[in-house]
Amino acid sequence: MTHPPALQTPASTRPASATPASATPASVKPALAAKNLFKVFGRAPQAAVDKLRSGARREDTTDDGTAAVIDASFEVKPGEIFVIMGLSGSGKSTIIRMLNGLHEATAGSVEVQGDALTGVGAARLRSLRRDRLAMVFQHFALLPHRTVAANVAYPLELRGVGKTERLAKANEILALVGLEGWGDKLPSALSGGMQQRVGIARALAADTDILLMDEAFSALDPLIRREMQEQLLELQRTLKKTIVFITHDLNEAMFLGDRIAVMRDGRIVQIGTPEDILTDPANDYVEQFVQDVDRARVLTAGNVMERPRPRVDASAGPRTALRQMRDAYMSAVYVTDRDRKPLGIITDRDAMKLVRAGEGSLLGTLKPLPQSVRDDDVLMNLFVPSVESPLPLAVLDADGRLAGVIPRVTLLAALGPGPTSTEELTVLPQPLPSAEIDAVLDGTSADAGVTASETEGVR
């Protein structure tokens, strides 16, 4: 079956970069808040909760019921992708069903944008689901007798929106998810990946601030699954929804999540960023869980970069540059302007020539910046630039300022477990001897005597 073109986001509406959830002001209410949630299925759920609160283990309450979720608390920030992950039976799908009221909490509370969802009447619950929460299911849950466009328009139909208006909106959203022209087809004519896009489009048509996605990509083939993950992130850059995403796949969690909650046996055992989970696991279970994660797809340049040492301001002059390279035993340095934006590199050989010639400026001898990456680039995208860069790879922040560097050995070390700092292992061309530099700085060496080492370029 022919697959539709990849999702296209209009260039005029795509932001340069999405605001990270961590930047949300503390005064802003959480989009979702779960407080001390319990869910027990069985004949005496409240008795089981009382025992669990008193310190009983999950297996100690089996006579009263099955404890699916135990004392779970977390907040989801507006605009973030919050991933809840765990193995089968960990309680992750039960939690997401409590977040939209499909399962009533045995104890604890859920708030949606500051308003209670637990303990409310049926009419109020329907109103919250209709206006604030949308759900994307693992197995699509499409209506087989309705066209694709009619499926997408269904939430609008429930709100009483007229047929012409809701179908126009549906076709607009189908184009957003890469299904333009498929609106008049039945779901049976679509591949699994395309059907899941319809499910996402239906959730977007509801125009709620919050999306709940229960293992939304688990039923898809690996290649289609990866494509859907990338398209979800592309949508998120434009729409900035609050997303709670359920998965059992740690690589998927690491790829999608701004923060991740790891569950085991009904309990949340750690909440943190992907880097937190990967580099500082809370216990042996989490450590074992993450040991096979593809670190190159999770860690970013900003996670592993080192302080750029030394860095020379363009106004400093060749003598200062030469002294700094001598003191740091480096053969080349990055040269930046006063805003730390890189202008190029200067080698000790070139700086020595400038000193001997009595030049006071570095600018005429700078070599172009060999390679640079953004601090949010994942490690898998750094290997080619690192190989092509003669210096430790320059890492720039969002404003184009030099934030750090990554030596090749640091990049390689970051792919294995354990600390990634390798500041003392930076490999560069052999610096000029200190005595030779001192002689030039002191003005005691002959101007004409260019040493053999000065003819070597930065390798």
DOPATI-71274 format. One line per field, with one value per residue (C-alpha): residue in one letter; z, x, y. Coordinates in nm, 3 decimals, decimal comma. Layout:
code = c(A;...)
zz = c(Z;...)
xx = c(X;...)
yy = c(Y;...)
END
This chain:
code = c(M;T;H;P;P;A;L;Q;T;P;A;S;T;R;P;A;S;A;T;P;A;S;A;T;P;A;S;V;K;P;A;L;A;A;K;N;L;F;K;V;F;G;R;A;P;Q;A;A;V;D;K;L;R;S;G;A;R;R;E;D;T;T;D;D;G;T;A;A;V;I;D;A;S;F;E;V;K;P;G;E;I;F;V;I;M;G;L;S;G;S;G;K;S;T;I;I;R;M;L;N;G;L;H;E;A;T;A;G;S;V;E;V;Q;G;D;A;L;T;G;V;G;A;A;R;L;R;S;L;R;R;D;R;L;A;M;V;F;Q;H;F;A;L;L;P;H;R;T;V;A;A;N;V;A;Y;P;L;E;L;R;G;V;G;K;T;E;R;L;A;K;A;N;E;I;L;A;L;V;G;L;E;G;W;G;D;K;L;P;S;A;L;S;G;G;M;Q;Q;R;V;G;I;A;R;A;L;A;A;D;T;D;I;L;L;M;D;E;A;F;S;A;L;D;P;L;I;R;R;E;M;Q;E;Q;L;L;E;L;Q;R;T;L;K;K;T;I;V;F;I;T;H;D;L;N;E;A;M;F;L;G;D;R;I;A;V;M;R;D;G;R;I;V;Q;I;G;T;P;E;D;I;L;T;D;P;A;N;D;Y;V;E;Q;F;V;Q;D;V;D;R;A;R;V;L;T;A;G;N;V;M;E;R;P;R;P;R;V;D;A;S;A;G;P;R;T;A;L;R;Q;M;R;D;A;Y;M;S;A;V;Y;V;T;D;R;D;R;K;P;L;G;I;I;T;D;R;D;A;M;K;L;V;R;A;G;E;G;S;L;L;G;T;L;K;P;L;P;Q;S;V;R;D;D;D;V;L;M;N;L;F;V;P;S;V;E;S;P;L;P;L;A;V;L;D;A;D;G;R;L;A;G;V;I;P;R;V;T;L;L;A;A;L;G;P;G;P;T;S;T;E;E;L;T;V;L;P;Q;P;L;P;S;A;E;I;D;A;V;L;D;G;T;S;A;D;A;G;V;T;A;S;E;T;E;G;V;R)
zz = c(0,000;-0,088;0,210;0,217;0,211;0,536;0,760;0,652;0,893;0,731;0,734;0,843;1,162;1,257;1,546;1,548;1,864;2,108;2,458;2,688;2,956;3,216;3,130;3,240;3,516;3,859;3,898;3,605;3,710;3,607;3,308;3,499;3,860;4,017;4,395;4,587;4,332;4,413;4,195;4,328;4,138;4,354;4,630;4,900;4,731;5,020;5,260;5,023;5,009;5,389;5,406;5,137;5,321;5,633;5,451;5,316;4,997;4,680;4,716;5,073;4,948;4,697;4,918;4,898;4,534;4,274;4,334;3,985;4,094;4,433;4,573;4,240;4,242;3,960;3,778;3,404;3,293;3,016;2,677;2,778;2,665;2,985;2,924;3,164;3,094;3,241;3,161;3,123;3,452;3,590;3,604;3,333;3,126;3,440;3,532;3,197;3,225;3,563;3,411;3,192;3,426;3,239;3,566;3,889;4,139;4,453;4,644;4,561;4,319;3,962;3,866;3,510;3,481;3,847;3,838;4,003;3,775;4,047;4,240;3,992;3,844;3,505;3,329;3,459;3,362;3,007;2,987;3,097;2,847;2,565;2,626;2,785;2,721;2,402;2,383;2,123;2,162;2,086;1,841;1,670;1,779;1,446;1,341;1,045;0,874;0,866;0,625;0,742;0,744;0,936;1,196;1,241;1,261;1,522;1,828;1,652;1,575;1,945;2,011;1,761;1,493;1,152;0,895;0,642;0,904;1,079;0,758;0,643;0,976;0,948;0,603;0,730;1,011;0,779;0,570;0,886;0,961;0,603;0,490;0,249;-0,007;0,204;0,374;0,160;0,217;0,473;0,748;0,595;0,292;0,505;0,642;1,016;1,028;0,832;1,062;1,361;1,197;1,169;1,542;1,612;1,374;1,556;1,886;1,736;1,596;1,951;1,998;2,360;2,536;2,659;2,460;2,631;2,417;2,539;2,363;2,049;1,830;1,986;1,721;1,431;1,241;1,359;1,058;1,061;1,437;1,413;1,145;1,368;1,662;1,448;1,315;1,666;1,763;1,447;1,538;1,893;1,775;1,609;1,838;2,180;2,330;2,672;2,602;2,837;2,645;2,764;2,641;2,739;2,503;2,678;2,352;2,254;2,596;2,570;2,218;2,289;2,653;2,807;3,135;3,206;3,492;3,531;3,688;3,850;4,019;4,039;4,182;4,022;4,102;3,926;3,749;3,553;3,219;2,976;3,077;3,448;3,391;3,180;3,379;3,734;3,774;4,106;4,180;4,042;3,855;3,658;3,601;3,456;3,255;3,080;3,021;2,659;2,565;2,251;2,428;2,097;2,042;2,393;2,510;2,347;2,283;2,578;2,805;2,736;2,628;2,823;2,899;2,598;2,725;2,642;2,453;2,324;2,270;1,929;2,091;2,305;2,042;1,940;2,253;2,482;2,257;2,254;2,633;2,684;2,447;2,623;2,971;2,864;2,653;2,350;1,986;1,878;2,030;1,930;1,887;1,973;1,978;2,300;2,286;2,274;1,913;1,736;1,462;1,379;1,521;1,573;1,598;1,811;1,490;1,337;1,663;1,685;1,335;1,428;1,741;1,544;1,283;1,550;1,458;1,721;1,577;1,532;1,276;0,961;1,037;1,164;1,007;0,945;1,212;1,104;1,236;1,494;1,634;1,842;2,211;2,156;1,876;1,977;1,979;1,678;1,465;1,590;1,456;1,108;1,229;1,499;1,248;1,016;1,290;1,361;1,707;1,972;1,821;1,892;2,059;2,010;2,208;2,059;2,019;1,834;2,128;2,206;2,492;2,504;2,308;2,263;2,206;2,007;2,308;2,505;2,231;2,234;2,614;2,631;2,447;2,733;3,096;3,358;3,366;3,033;3,134;2,959;2,986;3,030;2,724;2,455;2,150;1,942;1,732;1,947;2,084;2,035;2,314;2,597;2,576;2,210;2,289;2,585;2,364;2,114;2,381;2,541;2,204;2,223;1,923;1,571;1,358;1,055;1,212;1,152;1,311;1,137;1,377;1,246;0,904;1,045;1,007;1,251;1,187)
xx = c(0,000;0,128;0,220;0,126;0,393;0,563;0,389;0,436;0,421;0,365;0,694;0,520;0,393;0,693;0,883;1,261;1,256;0,990;1,006;1,117;0,874;1,143;1,123;0,760;0,722;0,666;0,345;0,175;-0,063;0,025;-0,170;-0,229;-0,164;-0,196;-0,177;-0,136;-0,333;-0,434;-0,628;-0,727;-0,947;-1,128;-1,377;-1,231;-1,029;-1,036;-0,908;-0,620;-0,540;-0,536;-0,290;-0,067;-0,061;0,045;0,345;0,208;0,356;0,153;0,141;0,009;-0,319;-0,422;-0,708;-0,864;-0,787;-0,522;-0,331;-0,270;-0,146;0,005;0,048;0,140;0,205;0,331;0,264;0,267;0,379;0,198;0,352;0,567;0,568;0,548;0,615;0,501;0,683;0,710;0,676;0,344;0,157;0,340;0,022;0,100;-0,218;-0,430;-0,289;-0,372;-0,727;-0,755;-0,631;-0,941;-1,186;-1,221;-1,112;-1,229;-0,946;-0,977;-0,799;-0,615;-0,698;-0,649;-0,668;-0,691;-0,560;-0,639;-0,991;-1,081;-1,148;-1,188;-1,513;-1,709;-2,048;-2,101;-2,197;-1,892;-1,666;-1,805;-1,745;-1,380;-1,320;-1,484;-1,314;-0,976;-0,867;-0,831;-0,727;-0,528;-0,566;-0,321;-0,550;-0,680;-1,048;-1,173;-1,537;-1,515;-1,837;-1,736;-1,496;-1,158;-1,280;-1,595;-1,382;-1,164;-1,468;-1,644;-1,541;-1,674;-1,998;-2,041;-2,006;-2,282;-2,061;-2,229;-2,136;-1,973;-1,762;-1,650;-1,554;-1,355;-1,172;-1,115;-0,958;-0,736;-0,605;-0,563;-0,329;-0,137;-0,073;0,018;-0,315;-0,438;-0,670;-0,757;-1,064;-1,321;-1,165;-1,280;-1,031;-1,000;-0,826;-0,544;-0,229;-0,173;0,047;-0,207;-0,488;-0,290;-0,245;-0,623;-0,643;-0,402;-0,592;-0,918;-0,757;-0,626;-0,971;-1,103;-0,870;-0,795;-0,480;-0,401;-0,344;-0,338;-0,166;-0,189;0,085;-0,023;0,256;0,303;0,101;0,301;0,595;0,933;0,999;0,650;0,672;0,989;0,830;0,528;0,753;0,933;0,606;0,465;0,765;0,721;0,357;0,454;0,695;0,400;0,106;0,280;0,022;0,059;0,107;0,103;0,248;0,237;0,495;0,684;0,971;1,251;1,409;1,074;1,042;1,390;1,327;0,993;0,991;1,079;1,045;0,989;0,819;0,941;0,690;0,736;0,469;0,223;0,467;0,656;1,020;1,180;1,081;1,339;1,465;1,596;1,950;1,861;1,717;2,011;2,302;2,164;1,922;1,740;1,790;1,916;1,589;1,614;1,986;1,922;1,633;1,843;2,160;2,070;1,941;2,087;2,266;2,354;1,985;1,929;2,229;2,290;2,599;2,504;2,501;2,861;3,041;3,337;3,448;3,625;3,978;4,132;3,909;4,060;3,877;3,951;4,065;4,327;4,603;4,851;5,071;4,777;4,665;5,014;5,048;4,711;4,800;5,136;4,978;4,709;4,955;4,728;4,829;4,517;4,224;3,887;3,869;3,540;3,400;3,292;2,956;3,139;3,038;3,316;3,508;3,755;4,062;4,423;4,716;5,027;5,235;5,030;5,023;5,403;5,441;5,221;5,428;5,752;5,608;5,496;5,128;4,870;4,558;4,453;4,182;4,393;4,529;4,220;4,132;3,759;3,557;3,601;3,277;3,014;2,696;2,402;2,388;2,060;2,197;2,191;2,520;2,434;2,452;2,796;3,022;3,081;3,138;3,372;3,580;3,598;3,692;4,066;3,985;3,745;3,402;3,258;2,916;2,702;2,397;2,070;2,221;2,528;2,766;3,044;2,903;3,160;3,364;3,356;3,684;3,650;3,741;3,462;3,214;3,321;3,324;2,969;2,836;2,927;2,815;2,988;3,129;3,180;3,435;3,770;3,914;4,269;4,252;4,201;4,408;4,546;4,860;5,170;5,198;5,513;5,772;5,718;6,079;6,034;5,717;5,884;6,176;5,943;5,737;6,056;6,182;6,503;6,450;6,555;6,271;6,373;6,418;6,091;6,107;6,004;5,712;5,563;5,509;5,271;4,901;4,630;4,562)
yy = c(0,000;0,344;0,555;0,924;1,193;1,281;1,527;1,887;2,179;2,517;2,708;3,026;2,864;2,653;2,813;2,822;2,616;2,513;2,655;2,375;2,271;2,330;2,699;2,720;2,980;2,830;3,036;2,859;2,582;2,228;2,104;1,779;1,687;1,343;1,327;1,002;0,799;0,443;0,205;-0,136;-0,382;-0,635;-0,695;-0,469;-0,195;0,052;-0,212;-0,278;0,093;0,113;-0,176;-0,026;0,307;0,120;-0,025;-0,352;-0,491;-0,530;-0,908;-0,874;-0,726;-0,992;-1,114;-0,768;-0,697;-0,629;-0,305;-0,165;0,180;0,258;0,609;0,775;1,149;1,371;1,696;1,754;2,099;2,287;2,216;1,918;1,558;1,354;0,986;0,714;0,392;0,047;-0,318;-0,498;-0,492;-0,190;0,020;0,275;0,223;0,226;0,565;0,723;0,593;0,760;1,086;1,108;0,937;0,606;0,444;0,596;0,636;0,422;0,699;1,019;1,296;1,415;1,782;1,916;2,272;2,322;2,176;1,846;1,551;1,287;1,281;1,493;1,408;1,245;1,568;1,754;1,463;1,463;1,837;1,800;1,521;1,713;2,047;1,970;1,611;1,408;1,043;0,849;0,473;0,194;0,017;0,331;0,291;0,428;0,393;0,148;0,261;0,628;0,791;0,913;1,274;1,179;0,999;1,307;1,533;1,319;1,529;1,838;1,658;1,585;1,958;2,037;2,191;2,197;1,932;2,165;2,340;2,023;1,843;2,147;2,144;1,769;1,803;2,084;1,863;1,565;1,779;1,867;1,499;1,411;1,262;1,525;1,370;1,065;1,210;1,024;0,682;0,425;0,327;-0,021;0,131;0,273;0,113;0,084;0,391;0,592;0,478;0,594;0,932;0,946;0,877;1,162;1,390;1,310;1,404;1,728;1,809;1,817;2,117;2,037;2,151;1,799;1,479;1,139;0,875;0,515;0,313;0,495;0,353;0,009;-0,175;-0,031;-0,181;-0,046;0,178;0,326;0,362;0,568;0,785;0,848;0,942;1,198;1,336;1,369;1,582;1,790;1,851;1,937;2,208;2,379;2,302;2,289;2,055;1,897;1,526;1,228;0,936;0,575;0,324;0,010;0,099;0,287;0,406;0,555;0,718;0,865;0,994;1,159;1,259;1,594;1,402;1,035;0,853;0,494;0,252;-0,086;-0,298;-0,011;0,244;0,530;0,463;0,764;1,083;1,280;1,398;1,135;1,230;1,194;0,848;0,739;0,879;0,879;0,586;0,586;0,217;-0,112;-0,173;0,151;0,098;-0,247;-0,111;0,155;-0,045;-0,127;0,217;0,373;0,658;0,824;0,900;1,036;1,235;1,571;1,779;1,994;1,687;1,588;1,906;2,040;2,392;2,546;2,596;2,821;3,061;3,383;3,710;3,860;4,184;4,007;3,997;3,727;3,752;3,677;3,394;3,244;3,268;3,097;2,814;2,774;2,767;2,518;2,316;2,352;2,399;2,592;2,780;2,915;3,292;3,463;3,812;3,983;3,797;3,462;3,405;3,214;3,394;3,115;2,944;3,049;2,806;2,855;2,855;3,137;3,332;3,300;3,441;3,739;3,808;3,793;4,026;4,270;4,236;4,335;4,170;3,809;3,871;3,857;3,509;3,328;2,996;2,936;2,761;2,397;2,244;2,333;2,177;2,298;2,211;2,022;1,799;1,432;1,245;1,030;1,346;1,446;1,171;1,313;1,672;1,540;1,348;1,649;1,896;1,936;2,073;1,946;1,997;2,344;2,345;2,657;2,762;2,889;3,237;3,110;3,154;2,910;2,702;2,422;2,171;1,794;1,609;1,288;1,076;1,243;1,159;0,795;0,775;0,915;0,612;0,379;0,369;0,578;0,932;1,107;1,370;1,327;1,675;1,548;1,322;1,586;1,495;1,782;1,839;1,856;2,212;2,411;2,371;2,618;2,733;2,825;3,022;3,196;3,299;3,459;3,636;3,766;3,886;3,681;3,453;3,541;3,678;3,481;3,143;2,965;2,621;2,306;2,272;2,599;2,447;2,187;2,255;2,168;1,803)
END
